[in-house]
Amino acid sequence: MSPDKLVMMANQIGRFFVAQGPDQAAQGTAEHIRQFWDPRMRAAILEHLAAGGEGLDPHVRRAVEMLRDGEAAAISSKPGQ
C-alpha cells in the first residue's frame, strides 16, 4: 500500500477522534491503528514517519510516534479505556 494511501487512512481515523481533543485524538488514533491495521501497514506508516511523515495531521503524527515508541500498548491497559 502506498504511503499516500496510508496517510489518507490514518488522517481519516484521526478526524474521527479529533472532537475528543488533541491528546485523546492521538491516543484513540494510535490504539485504532494498533488494533486494526495489518502489521505490514503499521510498519509502512512507521517508515513514512521516519522519512519525515509528510501529510500526517499533527495529532495523527503524534499517534504514529506513540506507536513507534510503544506507547499504544500502554493505552489499552489504562483503566476505563
ROPA-927691 format. One line per 8 residues: number of its first residue (from 1); their letters; for each residue x negated, y, z of N, C-alpha, C, CB. Coordinates in Angstrom, 3 decimals. Glycine has a CB too. Layout:
// ROPA-927691
NUM> A> X:Y:Z:X:Y:Z:X:Y:Z:X:Y:Z; ...
// end
This chain:
// ROPA-927691
1> MSPDKLVM> -0.852:-1.172:0.000:0.000:0.000:0.000:-0.897:1.235:0.000:0.969:-0.002:1.226; -0.499:2.219:-0.762:-1.333:3.412:-0.899:-1.290:4.258:0.370:-0.880:4.244:-2.103; -2.383:4.978:0.648:-2.387:5.875:1.806:-1.262:6.913:1.750:-3.726:6.583:1.903; -0.950:7.417:0.557:0.123:8.403:0.437:1.456:7.832:0.900:0.237:8.888:-1.004; 1.731:6.599:0.527:2.991:5.962:0.933:3.006:5.733:2.442:3.192:4.619:0.187; 1.882:5.307:3.006:1.815:5.100:4.456:2.005:6.408:5.210:0.479:4.466:4.845; 1.398:7.482:4.714:1.559:8.799:5.337:3.023:9.219:5.277:0.661:9.858:4.637; 3.654:9.024:4.131:5.066:9.376:3.988:5.913:8.592:4.988:5.549:9.105:2.547
9> MANQIGRF> 5.666:7.302:5.088:6.427:6.465:6.012:6.192:6.875:7.462:6.058:4.999:5.819; 4.940:7.099:7.825:4.620:7.493:9.200:5.267:8.832:9.543:3.093:7.575:9.397; 5.222:9.770:8.613:5.835:11.078:8.854:7.356:10.957:8.979:5.473:12.054:7.720; 7.976:10.054:8.222:9.420:9.827:8.349:9.753:9.288:9.737:9.916:8.846:7.262; 8.965:8.356:10.209:9.159:7.816:11.560:8.995:8.939:12.579:8.154:6.657:11.852; 7.953:9.736:12.398:7.698:10.844:13.311:8.839:11.839:13.353:6.435:11.550:12.922; 9.465:12.105:12.212:10.599:13.040:12.186:11.773:12.517:13.000:11.045:13.299:10.745; 11.935:11.221:13.066:13.000:10.640:13.874:12.799:10.982:15.353:13.051:9.112:13.677
17> FVAQGPDQ> 11.549:10.968:15.806:11.243:11.179:17.215:11.008:12.640:17.589:10.041:10.383:17.580; 10.910:13.542:16.631:10.494:14.920:16.891:11.418:15.663:17.856:10.420:15.675:15.595; 12.689:15.339:17.883:13.627:16.027:18.780:13.311:15.755:20.250:15.062:15.596:18.472; 12.507:14.745:20.523:12.152:14.393:21.897:10.979:15.215:22.426:11.816:12.918:21.980; 10.440:16.096:21.608:9.275:16.893:21.996:7.999:16.257:21.479:9.207:17.052:23.521; 6.928:17.057:21.369:5.707:16.565:20.723:5.060:15.351:21.393:4.713:17.662:20.673; 4.999:15.342:22.721:4.361:14.199:23.393:5.167:12.923:23.215:4.181:14.489:24.882; 6.479:13.017:23.430:7.342:11.847:23.255:7.392:11.422:21.792:8.758:12.143:23.766
25> AAQGTAEH> 7.342:12.386:20.875:7.347:12.059:19.453:6.104:11.241:19.096:7.412:13.346:18.599; 4.965:11.650:19.605:3.725:10.906:19.340:3.807:9.503:19.934:2.503:11.659:19.918; 4.285:9.407:21.158:4.384:8.095:21.804:5.370:7.187:21.079:4.804:8.254:23.265; 6.540:7.729:20.735:7.544:6.922:20.039:7.072:6.467:18.672:8.829:7.701:19.894; 6.398:7.364:17.967:5.879:7.028:16.647:4.807:5.944:16.752:5.310:8.279:15.957; 3.903:6.099:17.703:2.842:5.104:17.890:3.428:3.744:18.235:1.872:5.551:18.990; 4.387:3.740:19.131:4.992:2.478:19.541:5.726:1.820:18.374:5.955:2.703:20.711; 6.443:2.595:17.579:7.150:2.042:16.425:6.155:1.415:15.435:7.989:3.144:15.725
33> IRQFWDPR> 5.103:2.147:15.130:4.102:1.623:14.195:3.457:0.360:14.763:3.021:2.690:13.896; 3.130:0.373:16.050:2.504:-0.795:16.683:3.420:-2.009:16.624:2.140:-0.486:18.141; 4.709:-1.803:16.867:5.643:-2.929:16.925:6.087:-3.437:15.561:6.846:-2.536:17.710; 6.257:-2.537:14.609:6.954:-2.927:13.384:6.110:-2.936:12.115:8.087:-2.026:13.179; 4.940:-2.314:12.133:4.118:-2.324:10.928:3.252:-3.571:10.891:3.244:-1.065:10.854; 3.088:-4.093:9.702:2.180:-5.208:9.449:0.761:-4.793:9.849:2.232:-5.645:7.946; -0.034:-5.710:10.384:-1.410:-5.349:10.776:-2.222:-4.703:9.648:-2.137:-6.583:11.260; -1.968:-5.117:8.409:-2.703:-4.504:7.291:-2.303:-3.043:7.099:-2.452:-5.288:5.991
41> MRAAILEH> -1.022:-2.750:7.322:-0.562:-1.361:7.221:-1.176:-0.518:8.341:0.989:-1.292:7.281; -1.202:-1.069:9.555:-1.819:-0.338:10.674:-3.301:-0.086:10.394:-1.652:-1.125:12.000; -3.983:-1.087:9.889:-5.400:-0.915:9.574:-5.597:0.166:8.513:-6.006:-2.240:9.096; -4.715:0.181:7.526:-4.839:1.168:6.444:-4.584:2.583:6.947:-3.866:0.838:5.307; -3.613:2.778:7.850:-3.359:4.125:8.352:-4.506:4.563:9.260:-2.009:4.185:9.111; -5.122:3.623:9.971:-6.301:3.954:10.782:-7.483:4.343:9.890:-6.687:2.760:11.688; -7.636:3.655:8.769:-8.684:4.022:7.806:-8.421:5.414:7.243:-8.761:2.986:6.656; -7.155:5.703:6.967:-6.795:7.030:6.460:-7.135:8.102:7.498:-5.288:7.087:6.097
49> LAAGGEGL> -6.844:7.838:8.760:-7.191:8.779:9.821:-8.709:8.988:9.866:-6.672:8.269:11.190; -9.463:7.912:9.777:-10.924:8.006:9.808:-11.472:8.812:8.637:-11.535:6.617:9.803; -10.730:8.815:7.529:-11.139:9.572:6.342:-10.640:11.016:6.380:-10.626:8.883:5.081; -10.036:11.419:7.492:-9.565:12.793:7.634:-8.096:12.929:7.944:-9.857:13.537:6.408; -7.302:11.913:7.624:-5.885:11.915:7.961:-5.049:12.930:7.222:-5.733:12.142:9.388; -5.446:13.270:6.015:-4.728:14.284:5.245:-3.245:13.947:5.114:-5.351:14.432:3.861; -2.395:14.953:5.360:-0.961:14.814:5.170:-0.182:14.371:6.388:-0.716:13.872:4.097; -0.875:13.899:7.427:-0.157:13.465:8.625:0.332:14.682:9.403:-1.059:12.577:9.518
57> DPHVRRAV> 1.616:14.659:9.788:2.144:15.710:10.650:1.376:15.673:11.978:3.691:15.534:10.881; 1.281:16.802:12.682:0.455:16.848:13.910:0.787:15.768:14.941:0.606:18.192:14.562; 2.056:15.559:15.251:2.368:14.537:16.257:2.184:13.125:15.696:3.807:14.715:16.764; 2.278:12.965:14.400:2.015:11.664:13.780:0.518:11.387:13.806:2.556:11.620:12.321; -0.269:12.412:13.567:-1.731:12.262:13.690:-2.077:11.800:15.103:-2.466:13.606:13.358; -1.458:12.435:16.101:-1.704:12.043:17.494:-1.277:10.602:17.722:-0.957:12.979:18.468; -0.158:10.193:17.131:0.299:8.808:17.268:-0.732:7.831:16.701:1.650:8.619:16.560; -1.272:8.144:15.544:-2.268:7.258:14.935:-3.556:7.274:15.765:-2.561:7.684:13.467
65> EMLRDGEA> -3.901:8.426:16.331:-5.048:8.483:17.235:-4.806:7.601:18.466:-5.325:9.944:17.665; -3.577:7.618:18.971:-3.230:6.763:20.106:-3.396:5.292:19.741:-1.787:7.036:20.567; -2.976:4.928:18.551:-3.159:3.551:18.093:-4.641:3.210:18.009:-2.486:3.340:16.724; -5.403:4.131:17.438:-6.846:3.924:17.308:-7.487:3.710:18.670:-7.500:5.118:16.600; -7.034:4.493:19.653:-7.631:4.453:20.993:-7.026:3.377:21.882:-7.478:5.794:21.661; -6.058:2.620:21.346:-5.446:1.552:22.117:-4.417:2.027:23.118:-6.491:0.795:22.824; -3.996:3.285:23.022:-3.037:3.826:23.973:-1.626:3.318:23.720:-3.055:5.331:23.922; -1.322:2.887:22.536:0.041:2.476:22.217:0.446:1.245:23.039:0.170:2.179:20.711
73> AAISSKPG> -0.492:0.363:23.326:-0.166:-0.804:24.135:0.253:-0.378:25.535:-1.360:-1.765:24.204; -0.353:0.671:26.035:-0.017:1.160:27.367:1.373:1.779:27.394:-1.050:2.177:27.834; 1.804:2.343:26.271:3.114:2.981:26.190:4.208:1.968:26.497:3.334:3.605:24.797; 4.128:0.802:25.887:5.193:-0.172:26.046:5.219:-0.772:27.437:5.050:-1.262:25.027; 4.154:-0.612:28.203:4.143:-1.174:29.551:4.569:-0.166:30.608:2.768:-1.697:29.879; 4.864:1.078:30.213:5.332:2.072:31.166:6.754:1.755:31.600:5.257:3.480:30.563; 7.048:1.887:32.897:8.408:1.648:33.357:9.398:2.569:32.662:8.495:1.832:34.862; 10.564:2.054:32.334:11.606:2.853:31.712:11.417:3.084:30.231:11.693:4.148:32.388
81> Q> 10.428:2.457:29.605:10.195:2.666:28.184:10.521:1.416:27.412:8.758:3.086:27.924
// end
